[in-house]
């Protein structure tokens, strides 16, 4: 899976939840920043920990 397919899933999910275009653009900007600053391994570790806590 590449970053654009992840962005596509995010857009589909956010639209389904009723987010407007401005909100989606803001979230996609943050997601882009996260892709640039957090490694795939770090993101996986963060998600695994988050799932255990929630």
C-alpha positions as a printed Julia matrix, in Angstrom:
54×3 Matrix{Float64}:
   0.0    0.0    0.0
   1.33   3.43  -0.8
   0.69   6.82   0.8
  -1.84   7.87  -1.84
  -4.0    4.81  -1.25
  -3.88   5.53   2.51
  -4.94   9.12   1.79
  -7.78   7.78  -0.35
  -9.0    5.56   2.48
  -8.82   8.54   4.84
 -10.84  10.76   2.5
 -13.48   8.05   2.01
 -13.72   7.49   5.76
 -13.87  11.16   6.66
 -16.51  11.88   4.01
 -18.54   8.95   5.31
 -18.35  10.45   8.8
 -19.59  13.82   7.55
 -16.37  15.87   7.53
 -16.39  18.79   5.11
 -13.74  19.5    2.48
 -11.94  22.12   4.59
 -11.65  19.72   7.53
 -10.49  16.89   5.28
  -7.82  19.1    3.7
  -6.54  20.07   7.17
  -6.37  16.41   8.24
  -4.63  15.42   4.99
  -2.04  18.17   5.55
  -1.31  16.74   9.0
  -1.2   13.2    7.61
   1.3   14.33   4.97
   3.48  15.84   7.71
   3.29  12.58   9.69
   4.33  10.56   6.63
   7.36  12.85   6.3
   8.43  12.75   9.95
   7.44   9.32  11.33
   8.81   6.05   9.98
   6.49   3.24   8.99
   7.89   1.15  11.85
   7.24   3.93  14.4
   3.69   4.36  13.13
   3.03   0.62  13.4
   4.38   0.58  16.95
   2.27   3.6   17.9
  -0.88   2.02  16.45
  -0.26  -1.31  18.2
   0.19   0.46  21.54
  -2.88   2.63  20.94
  -5.06  -0.42  20.19
  -3.98  -2.1   23.42
  -4.81   1.01  25.45
  -8.23   1.62  23.87
